[in-house]
């Protein structure tokens, strides 16, 4: 069978595989599930899942903040009436379990055999200044109202909507659309409306993912097309590499669809990664092919030479790059795990297509025509640059040493820090709305403490209630909770109701006898929607829940340590046992594994590169030669993070592993080419010089493509994506500088040709 026949057969098989991939693409869905960012396999996650099954999730709510017009009060009749209409509308929505609103909140009073709910806001009488004054006075003296439903400055209110558990995006979007539509109908201006909660972030994140994914891919393709055209000055030099990238992207996304992973904040980067990472092997192969044909070699022999010289080095670089992504699968965070897995597989697909699809197309295409000497225009500048590096070797080593020392000092300032919405910019509308709730109300960060009375006790035992109340006081005074509710809240509310509703009666019973007199009403009141989730039906377990502003994971870690110490010293374990839990705690726990996961990733990459160097050169001296130019940019970027105050968090922790895996590609190509040249040149310096000229063009072109491709991520509205683009691009830029200056000098300084090789060369001479 002829070479052309093999090419047609290859294209036919690849077309059939591409058709099969369509079924995977058809299953793709955009996804932003907040719960996916919990650390999988963590004991605290298993505990929280059992806890939420009994008491519900702590983030199944929507906060609707409504501001009064400038200079107006929330106690004015028109504003209160519109808030009430909205509250009643929200209550009718199928996705809403119950609504807690300033206009429906009531002060229960027990008289005789009946319970009367006296509203805090008398809507039909607010036109009377005396009624407004009385209502205002009562509200701002009643615990649990100010900062929860009413703003401290009386210029805003919050309506809390408890939604059905784990509400997904389509029904969640329907609910949010209905709420916004009703608010507009009632005459609330956009600047008066503030929305907070998981559903809000979920809706915004997914919608932006779709837009940004299309934007990044478009910008990356345009940028890559421009650089490829400048490199090869021919249509085939643009179309063929893009065909490889397109095939690898389709294959990677098809795998995502087949396994049901979904497109989330991390896997949305896969197409961009392939546009910039998956094209490198194609550039190396085409560059070598163009050089051979430019020297007069016929196309088929030139292709064979190019494949022989490029396949091994490209295979090693594809292995190291994919391994850089595969190490992310060690992460306990599902989106990062999936991103590493599917992007690593897509890199291997790109390698396979580079040496199947690309050769098949080159065989069927006419002999390439070059306008600029078949790439020889690069030889002169690269030769001069190499000679300049040799003359300035002391300067190169001195600058590298100073940069390394300064970067290490700056990197020590990097701190591990995260917030619930740290992927959104400070001026993002969603972020501003969440800040509004932190400034005017109790905040949006949830707090959960599991209450487990000792055997034979109930959360409604007086001793348990007193222990719980002591913890509540600490949380409000020292921890920073702005709103808190627990079984203590239920008992205090019942006692106040039985005592005529007076504020002074909002306290725990003085004795067991008084508590027993509350039991009948306690059972009835505890079934009200706002109290139902605070205790198990049998009273054997309870929940202390609250909200607070988000001070950041580092501060919260200290607060949690102090809280555990307080409970250990002041709570009697024979009466009550407690355990911190909740969604916010789980998100914060991710920080505990960031440094470990990052070091594991880089360690595996370094080990793999070490093995490759030992196999190629059988010399331990070459290991630091290869590692130093690739680790130096990593340290520099860590120093930049420290100087600029960029924190280490989930999205930025993956940068180092990915950047090292990508940056080492050019080094692998360089040393694999050097290995061939050492067998053809009499001295190490001449072998390095020839390798520099042969590999330099591909190194520079692929680095420019990589840096340019990652720079498109700078347009992202997500801080995490922005920093991935900025810091990986900076790493690769530093990497190519080290590749062209430090690497050849280190090779000349440390590499010694094996004695057997020198003896054979002398014998041949």
C-alpha positions in Angstrom: 0.0 0.0 0.0 1.4 3.4 -1.0 2.0 6.3 1.4 -0.9 8.2 -0.1 -3.2 5.2 0.5 -2.1 5.1 4.1 -2.8 8.8 4.4 -6.4 8.4 3.1 -7.0 5.4 5.4 -5.7 7.5 8.4 -8.0 10.4 7.5 -11.0 8.0 7.2 -10.4 6.5 10.6 -10.0 9.9 12.2 -13.2 11.1 10.6 -15.1 8.1 12.0 -13.6 8.9 15.5 -14.6 12.5 15.1 -18.2 11.5 14.2 -18.3 9.3 17.4 -17.1 12.3 19.4 -20.3 14.2 18.4 -22.3 11.9 20.8 -20.1 13.1 23.7 -20.4 16.8 22.7 -24.2 16.4 22.6 -24.1 15.5 26.3 -22.2 18.5 27.4 -23.8 20.7 30.0 -22.7 23.9 31.7 -22.5 23.4 35.5 -21.8 25.4 38.6 -22.6 23.3 41.6 -21.4 25.0 44.7 -21.1 21.6 46.4 -18.6 20.4 43.9 -16.0 22.6 45.6 -16.3 20.6 48.8 -13.2 18.4 49.5 -14.3 14.9 48.4 -13.4 12.1 50.7 -13.1 14.4 53.7 -14.6 13.1 57.0 -16.1 16.6 57.6 -17.9 16.3 54.2 -19.5 13.0 55.2 -20.5 14.5 58.6 -22.0 17.5 56.9 -24.0 15.4 54.5 -25.6 13.5 57.4 -26.2 16.8 59.2 -27.8 18.5 56.2 -30.0 15.5 55.7 -31.5 16.1 59.1 -31.5 19.9 59.2 -31.2 21.0 55.6 -28.4 22.8 53.7 -27.2 26.1 55.1 -27.1 27.8 51.7 -30.6 26.9 50.4 -31.8 30.5 50.6 -32.0 33.8 48.7 -31.6 37.1 50.3 -33.5 40.0 48.7 -32.3 43.3 50.0 -34.5 46.3 49.3 -33.4 49.9 49.9 -35.6 52.8 50.4 -35.4 55.8 48.0 -32.9 58.5 49.2 -34.2 60.4 52.2 -37.0 58.0 52.8 -37.7 55.6 55.7 -38.6 51.9 55.6 -41.5 52.7 57.9 -43.3 54.7 55.2 -46.6 53.1 54.2 -45.9 52.9 50.4 -42.5 51.2 50.8 -43.8 48.7 53.4 -46.8 47.9 51.2 -44.6 47.1 48.2 -42.3 44.9 50.3 -45.4 43.0 51.6 -46.7 42.5 48.0 -43.4 41.1 47.0 -43.2 38.8 50.0 -46.7 37.4 49.2 -45.6 36.9 45.6 -42.4 35.1 46.6 -44.4 32.8 48.9 -46.5 31.6 46.0 -43.4 30.4 44.0 -43.1 26.6 43.7 -39.4 26.7 44.5 -39.9 28.6 47.7 -40.5 26.7 51.0 -41.2 29.7 53.2 -40.6 33.4 53.3 -39.4 35.5 56.3 -40.2 39.1 55.7 -40.3 42.3 57.7 -44.0 42.6 56.9 -44.9 39.1 57.9 -42.7 38.8 61.0 -44.9 38.8 64.1 -44.5 38.8 67.9 -46.5 35.8 69.2 -48.5 36.3 72.4 -50.4 33.5 74.2 -53.7 34.6 75.8 -56.0 31.9 77.2 -56.1 29.0 74.9 -55.0 30.9 71.8 -51.8 32.2 70.3 -52.0 35.7 68.7 -49.4 36.9 66.3 -49.0 40.6 66.7 -47.2 42.1 63.6 -44.1 44.2 64.1 -45.2 46.4 61.3 -48.9 47.5 61.3 -49.2 48.0 57.5 -52.7 49.5 57.6 -51.8 52.1 60.3 -48.3 53.2 59.2 -49.7 56.5 58.0 -50.1 57.4 61.7 -46.8 58.8 63.0 -47.6 57.4 66.5 -47.9 53.9 65.1 -44.7 54.3 63.1 -42.9 55.4 66.1 -44.2 52.6 68.3 -43.4 49.9 65.6 -39.9 51.4 65.1 -39.2 51.4 68.8 -40.3 47.8 69.3 -38.4 46.5 66.2 -35.1 48.1 67.2 -35.3 46.7 70.7 -36.3 43.2 69.7 -33.4 40.7 69.5 -32.9 39.0 66.1 -34.7 41.6 63.9 -32.1 44.4 63.4 -29.3 43.1 61.2 -31.5 40.2 60.1 -34.7 41.7 58.5 -34.2 45.5 59.2 -31.0 47.5 58.4 -29.3 49.3 61.3 -29.9 52.7 59.6 -33.6 52.0 58.9 -32.9 52.5 55.1 -33.3 48.9 53.9 -35.0 45.6 54.6 -34.2 42.0 53.8 -36.7 39.3 52.6 -35.3 35.8 53.2 -36.6 33.1 50.9 -35.9 29.5 52.0 -35.8 27.5 48.7 -36.2 23.8 48.0 -33.0 21.8 48.7 -30.2 21.8 46.1 -32.1 23.8 43.6 -30.4 23.4 40.2 -29.8 26.2 37.6 -32.9 26.0 35.3 -35.5 26.2 38.1 -33.2 28.5 40.0 -33.0 30.9 37.0 -36.8 30.7 36.6 -37.2 31.8 40.3 -34.7 34.6 40.0 -36.3 35.8 36.8 -39.8 35.8 38.4 -38.5 37.7 41.5 -36.7 40.4 39.4 -39.8 40.8 37.2 -42.1 41.3 40.2 -39.7 43.8 41.8 -39.6 45.8 38.6 -43.4 45.7 38.4 -43.7 47.0 41.9 -41.5 50.0 41.0 -38.2 49.1 42.7 -35.3 50.7 40.8 -32.2 48.5 40.0 -30.1 50.4 42.5 -32.6 49.6 45.2 -32.4 45.8 44.7 -29.7 43.6 46.1 -29.6 39.8 45.8 -27.5 37.3 47.7 -27.2 33.6 48.1 -26.0 30.5 46.3 -28.6 30.7 43.5 -27.5 34.2 42.6 -23.8 33.1 42.3 -24.8 29.9 40.5 -26.8 31.8 37.8 -24.2 34.5 37.2 -21.2 32.1 37.1 -22.8 29.7 34.5 -24.0 32.5 32.3 -20.6 34.2 32.3 -18.9 30.9 31.7 -20.7 30.5 28.4 -19.8 34.0 27.3 -16.2 33.9 28.4 -15.6 30.4 27.0 -16.6 31.7 23.5 -14.6 34.8 23.9 -11.4 33.1 25.0 -11.5 30.5 22.3 -12.1 33.2 19.6 -9.3 35.4 20.9 -6.9 32.4 21.2 -7.6 31.2 17.7 -7.2 34.6 16.2 -3.9 35.1 18.1 -2.6 31.7 17.2 -3.5 32.2 13.5 -1.6 35.5 13.5 1.5 34.0 15.0 1.5 30.9 12.8 1.1 33.1 9.7 4.1 35.2 10.8 6.1 32.0 11.4 5.3 30.0 8.2 3.8 32.7 5.9 1.6 30.0 4.2 -2.0 29.0 4.6 -1.0 25.4 5.5 1.2 26.6 8.3 -2.0 28.0 9.9 -4.7 25.5 9.0 -2.8 22.2 9.8 -1.9 23.1 13.4 -5.4 24.4 14.0 -6.8 21.2 12.7 -4.8 19.3 15.3 -6.0 21.6 18.0 -9.6 21.4 16.9 -9.4 17.6 16.9 -7.8 17.5 20.4 -10.4 19.9 21.8 -13.3 18.0 20.4 -11.8 14.8 21.8 -11.3 16.3 25.2 -14.7 17.8 25.4 -16.3 14.6 24.2 -14.7 12.7 27.1 -16.1 15.4 29.5 -19.6 14.8 28.0 -19.4 11.0 28.0 -18.4 10.9 31.7 -21.0 13.5 32.6 -18.5 15.9 34.2 -20.0 19.1 32.8 -18.4 22.4 31.9 -17.5 24.3 35.1 -15.3 27.1 36.0 -12.2 25.0 35.5 -13.0 22.7 32.5 -14.2 25.8 30.6 -10.4 26.5 30.3 -9.8 23.2 28.3 -10.4 24.7 24.8 -8.1 27.6 25.6 -5.4 25.3 27.0 -5.6 23.2 23.8 -5.3 26.3 21.6 -2.0 27.2 23.2 -0.6 23.9 24.6 -1.8 21.5 22.0 -0.2 23.4 19.1 3.4 23.1 20.3 4.1 19.7 18.9 2.7 20.7 15.5 5.0 23.8 15.4 8.1 21.6 16.2 7.2 19.1 13.5 6.3 21.7 10.8 9.4 23.7 11.6 11.7 20.7 11.1 9.8 19.7 7.9 10.1 23.2 6.4 13.8 23.2 7.2 14.4 19.9 5.4 12.3 20.8 2.3 14.1 24.2 2.2 17.4 22.4 2.0 16.2 20.5 -1.1 15.0 17.2 0.5 11.9 15.7 -1.2 8.7 15.9 0.7 8.3 12.2 1.7 11.9 11.8 2.9 11.8 15.2 4.6 8.6 14.1 6.4 10.3 10.8 7.5 13.3 12.8 8.9 11.1 15.2 10.7 9.0 12.4 12.2 12.1 10.6 13.3 13.7 13.6 15.0 10.5 15.1 16.4 8.4 12.2 17.6 10.6 11.1 20.5 11.1 14.7 21.9 7.5 15.6 21.3 6.4 12.4 23.0 8.5 13.2 26.1 7.2 16.8 26.2 3.6 15.6 25.8 4.2 13.2 28.6 5.5 15.9 30.9 2.8 18.3 30.0 0.0 15.8 30.4 1.6 14.7 33.7 1.5 18.3 34.9 -2.3 18.2 34.4 -2.7 14.7 35.7 -1.1 15.6 39.0 -4.1 17.8 39.6 -6.3 14.7 39.9 -4.8 14.3 43.4 -6.8 17.3 44.4 -9.8 16.8 46.6 -11.7 19.5 44.8 -13.8 17.9 42.0 -13.6 20.8 39.4 -9.7 20.8 39.7 -9.6 17.0 39.5 -11.8 17.0 36.3 -9.8 19.8 34.7 -6.5 18.0 35.3 -7.8 14.7 34.0 -9.6 15.8 30.8 -7.0 18.4 29.9 -4.2 15.9 30.3 -6.0 13.4 28.1 -6.6 16.1 25.5 -2.8 16.8 25.5 -2.2 13.2 24.6 -4.9 13.3 21.9 -3.1 16.4 20.5 0.2 14.4 20.4 -1.5 11.5 18.7 -3.1 13.8 16.0 0.2 15.6 15.5 1.8 12.4 14.3 -1.2 10.9 12.5 -3.4 13.7 11.1 -0.6 16.1 10.3 1.6 13.7 8.4 -1.4 12.4 6.4 -2.3 15.9 5.4 1.3 16.8 4.5 1.6 13.8 2.3 -1.6 14.8 0.3 -0.6 18.4 0.0 1.8 19.9 -2.6 5.4 20.6 -1.6 5.3 23.7 0.7 6.6 26.9 -0.8 8.5 29.2 1.5 9.0 32.9 1.0 11.9 33.5 3.3 14.5 30.9 2.7 12.7 28.0 4.3 13.3 29.3 7.8 17.0 30.1 7.3 16.2 33.7 8.2 16.3 32.6 11.9 19.8 31.2 11.7 21.6 34.5 11.8 19.9 36.1 14.7 19.9 32.9 16.7 23.6 32.4 16.0 24.4 36.0 17.2 22.3 35.6 20.3 24.1 32.3 21.2 27.5 34.0 20.8 26.3 37.0 22.9 25.2 34.6 25.7 28.6 32.9 25.7 30.4 36.3 26.0 28.2 37.4 28.8 28.0 34.2 30.8 29.1 35.8 34.0 26.4 38.5 33.7 23.8 35.8 33.0 24.7 33.8 36.1 24.9 36.9 38.3 21.5 38.2 37.2 20.0 34.7 37.6 21.4 34.4 41.1 20.1 37.8 42.2 16.7 37.2 40.7 16.5 33.8 42.5 17.5 35.3 45.9 15.0 38.2 45.6 12.2 35.9 44.4 12.7 33.5 47.3 12.5 36.5 49.8 9.4 37.8 48.1 7.8 34.4 47.9 7.9 34.0 51.6 5.2 36.8 51.8 2.6 34.7 49.9 -0.3 33.9 52.2 -3.0 31.3 51.9 -6.4 33.1 51.8 -9.8 32.6 50.3 -13.3 34.0 50.5 -16.7 32.6 49.4 -16.7 34.9 46.3 -13.0 35.5 45.8 -13.2 34.6 42.1 -15.3 37.8 41.5 -13.6 41.2 41.2 -14.2 43.8 43.9 -16.3 45.9 41.6 -18.4 43.1 40.3 -22.2 43.7 40.8 -22.7 40.3 42.5 -19.8 41.1 44.9 -21.2 44.5 45.6 -24.5 43.0 46.5 -22.9 40.6 48.9 -21.0 43.5 50.4 -24.3 45.3 50.9 -25.6 42.5 53.0 -22.3 42.5 55.0 -22.5 46.2 55.6 -26.2 46.6 56.3 -27.2 43.2 57.6 -25.8 40.1 59.2 -23.7 39.1 56.1 -23.9 36.0 53.9 -21.3 33.7 55.3 -23.2 30.8 57.0 -22.2 29.3 60.3 -23.2 25.9 61.6 -22.6 24.1 64.9 -24.1 20.7 65.6 -25.6 20.3 69.1 -25.5 16.8 70.5 -26.8 16.5 74.0 -25.4 13.7 76.2 -27.3 10.4 76.4 -30.7 10.7 78.0 -30.9 14.5 77.4 -32.7 16.7 75.0 -31.8 20.0 73.4 -34.7 21.4 75.4 -33.2 20.4 78.8 -32.5 23.4 80.9 -28.8 22.5 81.4 -28.3 22.0 77.7 -30.1 25.3 76.9 -27.8 27.1 79.3 -24.7 25.6 77.8 -26.0 26.5 74.3 -26.7 30.1 75.4 -23.2 30.5 76.8 -21.8 29.5 73.3 -24.2 31.9 71.6 -23.0 34.8 73.8 -19.4 33.9 72.8 -20.2 33.7 69.1 -21.9 37.1 69.1 -19.3 38.9 71.3 -16.0 37.3 70.2 -16.6 35.3 67.0 -18.5 37.9 65.0 -21.9 36.3 64.3 -24.4 39.0 63.5 -27.4 36.7 63.5 -27.8 33.5 65.5 -30.6 31.0 66.0 -30.8 27.7 68.0 -33.2 25.8 70.3 -32.5 28.6 72.8 -34.2 31.0 70.4 -37.3 28.7 70.3 -37.5 28.5 74.1 -37.0 32.2 74.7 -39.7 33.0 72.1 -42.2 30.7 73.8 -41.5 32.1 77.2 -41.9 35.7 75.9 -45.2 34.7 74.2 -46.5 33.2 77.4 -45.5 36.3 79.4 -47.5 38.7 77.3 -44.9 39.4 74.6 -42.7 41.7 76.7 -39.1 42.1 75.6 -37.8 41.6 79.2 -39.3 38.1 79.1 -37.1 37.0 76.2 -34.9 34.8 78.3 -34.5 31.2 79.4 -36.8 29.8 82.2 -35.4 30.2 85.7 -36.1 26.7 86.7 -37.0 23.2 85.5 -40.5 23.7 86.8 -41.0 26.8 84.6 -39.5 25.0 81.6 -42.0 22.1 82.1 -44.9 24.6 82.0 -43.6 25.7 78.5 -43.5 22.2 77.0 -47.0 22.2 75.4 -46.5 25.5 73.7 -42.9 24.6 72.9 -44.0 21.6 70.8 -46.4 23.8 68.9 -44.0 26.7 68.3 -41.1 24.5 67.3 -43.1 23.4 64.2 -43.2 27.0 62.8 -41.2 27.3 59.6 -38.6 29.6 61.0 -37.9 27.2 64.0 -38.5 23.8 62.4 -34.9 23.2 61.3 -33.4 24.1 64.7 -34.0 20.8 66.4 -34.7 17.2 65.5 -38.3 16.1 66.2 -37.3 14.0 69.2 -35.0 16.7 70.5 -31.9 14.5 70.5 -30.0 16.8 68.2 -30.0 20.5 67.5 -28.6 23.1 65.3 -27.0 26.5 66.1 -27.0 28.5 62.9 -26.0 32.0 62.0 -24.6 34.4 59.5 -21.7 36.8 59.5 -19.6 38.9 57.2 -16.8 36.9 55.5 -13.4 37.9 57.0 -11.4 35.4 54.9 -10.3 31.9 55.6 -7.2 32.8 57.6 -9.2 34.9 60.1 -11.9 32.2 60.3 -9.3 29.5 61.0 -8.1 31.5 64.0 -11.7 32.2 65.1 -12.5 28.5 64.9 -9.5 27.5 66.9 -10.5 30.0 69.6 -14.1 28.7 69.6 -13.0 25.1 70.0 -10.8 26.2 72.9 -13.6 28.1 74.5 -16.0 25.1 74.2 -13.4 22.8 75.6 -12.9 25.0 78.7 -16.5 26.2 79.3 -18.9 23.5 78.1 -19.6 20.4 80.1 -19.2 17.4 77.8 -21.4 15.3 80.1 -24.2 17.8 79.2 -23.6 18.9 75.6 -21.2 18.0 72.8 -20.7 20.1 69.7 -19.0 20.0 66.3 -18.4 22.7 63.7 -19.8 21.9 60.3 -21.3 23.7 57.3 -20.6 24.6 53.7 -18.3 27.5 54.6 -16.2 25.3 56.8 -15.8 22.8 54.0 -14.7 25.5 51.5 -12.2 26.7 54.0 -10.8 23.2 54.5 -9.6 23.3 50.9 -6.8 25.7 52.0 -5.4 23.0 54.2 -4.5 20.9 51.2 -3.4 23.6 48.8 0.3 23.5 49.6 0.4 19.7 49.8 -1.3 19.3 46.4 1.0 21.9 44.8 4.1 20.3 46.2 3.0 16.8 45.1 2.3 18.0 41.6 5.6 19.8 41.2 7.4 16.8 42.9 5.9 14.3 40.4 6.9 16.6 37.5 10.4 17.0 38.7 10.8 13.2 39.2 9.5 12.5 35.7 11.9 15.1 34.2 14.8 13.6 36.2 14.0 10.1 34.8 13.9 11.5 31.3 17.2 13.2 31.6 18.9 10.1 33.1 17.5 7.9 30.3 18.7 10.4 27.6 22.2 11.3 29.0 22.9 8.7 31.8 24.3 11.6 33.8 23.3 13.0 37.1 25.1 16.2 36.3 22.5 17.0 33.6 19.6 16.8 36.1 20.2 20.2 37.7 21.1 21.6 34.2 17.5 20.8 33.0 15.7 21.6 36.3 17.2 25.0 37.2 16.0 26.9 34.1 12.5 25.6 34.6 12.2 25.9 38.4 13.6 29.5 38.3 10.5 30.9 36.6 8.3 29.2 39.1 10.1 30.8 42.0 10.1 34.2 40.2 6.3 34.0 39.8 5.9 33.0 43.5 7.9 36.2 44.3 5.7 38.3 42.1 2.6 36.9 43.9 4.3 37.9 47.2 5.2 41.4 46.1 1.7 42.1 44.6 -0.2 40.5 47.4 -1.8 37.8 45.3 -3.0 35.1 47.7 -2.6 31.4 47.3 -6.1 30.0 46.8 -7.8 27.2 44.9 -7.6 28.9 41.5 -4.0 30.1 41.9 -2.6 27.0 43.5 -2.8 25.0 40.2 -0.6 27.6 38.4 2.8 26.2 39.4 2.1 22.6 38.5 0.6 23.5 35.1 3.3 26.1 34.3 6.2 23.7 35.1 4.7 21.0 33.0 4.3 23.3 30.1 7.6 25.2 30.4 9.6 22.0 30.6 8.4 21.1 27.1 10.8 23.3 25.3 13.7 22.0 27.5 12.7 18.4 26.6 12.7 19.3 22.9 16.1 21.1 23.3 17.9 18.3 25.1 16.4 15.5 22.9 17.7 17.5 19.8 21.0 18.0 21.6 21.3 14.2 22.1 21.1 13.8 18.3 23.6 16.6 17.6 26.1 15.1 20.1 26.4 12.1 17.8 27.1 14.3 14.8 29.4 17.1 16.1 32.9 16.7 17.4 32.6 19.0 20.5 29.8 19.8 23.0 29.9 23.5 22.2 29.3 22.9 18.5 26.5 20.4 19.3 24.9 23.0 21.6 25.3 25.7 19.0 23.7 23.7 16.3 20.9 22.6 18.6 20.4 26.3 19.6 19.9 27.2 15.9 17.7 24.2 15.1 15.5 24.3 18.1 15.5 28.0 18.9 12.9 29.0 16.3 10.4 26.4 17.5 11.1 27.4 21.2 10.5 31.1 20.5 7.4 30.5 18.4 5.7 28.0 20.7 6.5 30.3 23.7 5.0 33.3 22.0 1.9 31.2 21.2 1.6 30.0 24.8 2.1 33.4 26.3 -0.3 35.1 23.9 -2.9 32.3 24.3 -2.8 32.6 28.1 -2.9 36.4 27.9 -6.5 36.1 26.5 -7.5 35.0 30.0 -6.8 38.5 31.2 -10.1 39.5 29.8 -11.9 37.3 32.3 -14.3 38.7 34.9 -13.2 35.9 37.3 -10.1 36.7 39.3 -9.0 33.1 39.4 -9.1 32.8 35.6 -7.4 36.2 35.3 -4.5 35.1 37.5 -4.2 31.8 35.7 -3.6 33.7 32.5 -1.3 36.3 34.0 0.9 34.1 36.1 1.2 31.2 33.7 2.0 33.6 30.9 4.6 35.3 33.1 6.1 31.9 34.0 6.4 30.9 30.3 7.9 34.2 29.4 10.5 33.9 32.0 11.0 30.3 31.0 11.9 31.1 27.3 14.4 33.7 28.6 16.0 31.1 30.8 15.8 28.5 28.0 17.8 30.8 25.6 20.3 32.1 28.1 20.8 29.9 31.2 20.2 26.4 29.7 23.0 26.4 27.1 25.5 27.9 29.6 24.6 25.2 32.2 25.0 22.4 29.6 28.4 23.7 28.6 29.4 24.1 32.3 28.2 20.7 33.6 27.8 18.2 30.7 30.8 15.9 30.0 30.8 13.7 27.0 31.0 10.0 28.1 34.5 8.5 27.7 33.2 5.7 25.5 31.7 8.2 23.1 35.0 10.1 22.9 37.0 6.9 22.4 34.8 5.8 19.5 35.0 9.3 17.9 38.8 9.3 18.2 38.9 5.8 16.7 36.7 6.8 13.8 38.9 9.8 13.1 
